[in-house]
Amino acid sequence: PRLISLSAVPSRPTSDNVTAPAVVILVLALCLYLCRYHLLAIETAYVRGTRSNTLAQTPLWLPMVVFVAGLVIFMIQLLAYALRLLGGGALIRDNHESA
């Protein structure tokens, strides 16, 4: 008689498989909030014509745009990682951690 292997039985979700997508989604929500806040600050600085108090008098909306662009790139990466986790992909681990 052939025995049924235990690998055919679905494994119970581990805490990593449950908490990692939740943490990624929570960080993504925080980034969306920060992005919204900074976009409002950019609009205010642009409309008011706010400039730095230096000899160059750089418009303050320019460094704010750079920050928001970096935040958007980070959110795209977070979204890709969340989709990877929700699709059953592996967690990203340090070199010192075991799988």
ChimeraX attribute file (.defattr): number of C-alpha atoms within 10 A of each C-alpha:
attribute: neighborCount
match mode: 1-to-1
recipient: residues
	/A:1	3
	/A:2	4
	/A:3	5
	/A:4	8
	/A:5	7
	/A:6	8
	/A:7	7
	/A:8	7
	/A:9	8
	/A:10	7
	/A:11	8
	/A:12	7
	/A:13	8
	/A:14	8
	/A:15	8
	/A:16	10
	/A:17	16
	/A:18	12
	/A:19	11
	/A:20	17
	/A:21	18
	/A:22	15
	/A:23	12
	/A:24	18
	/A:25	16
	/A:26	12
	/A:27	14
	/A:28	19
	/A:29	13
	/A:30	13
	/A:31	18
	/A:32	15
	/A:33	12
	/A:34	14
	/A:35	18
	/A:36	13
	/A:37	12
	/A:38	17
	/A:39	16
	/A:40	12
	/A:41	16
	/A:42	20
	/A:43	12
	/A:44	13
	/A:45	17
	/A:46	15
	/A:47	10
	/A:48	9
	/A:49	11
	/A:50	15
	/A:51	15
	/A:52	11
	/A:53	10
	/A:54	7
	/A:55	6
	/A:56	8
	/A:57	10
	/A:58	13
	/A:59	15
	/A:60	17
	/A:61	22
	/A:62	13
	/A:63	12
	/A:64	15
	/A:65	15
	/A:66	11
	/A:67	13
	/A:68	19
	/A:69	13
	/A:70	11
	/A:71	16
	/A:72	15
	/A:73	11
	/A:74	14
	/A:75	20
	/A:76	13
	/A:77	13
	/A:78	17
	/A:79	15
	/A:80	12
	/A:81	20
	/A:82	20
	/A:83	14
	/A:84	14
	/A:85	19
	/A:86	15
	/A:87	9
	/A:88	9
	/A:89	12
	/A:90	12
	/A:91	15
	/A:92	11
	/A:93	9
	/A:94	8
	/A:95	7
	/A:96	6
	/A:97	7
	/A:98	6
	/A:99	9
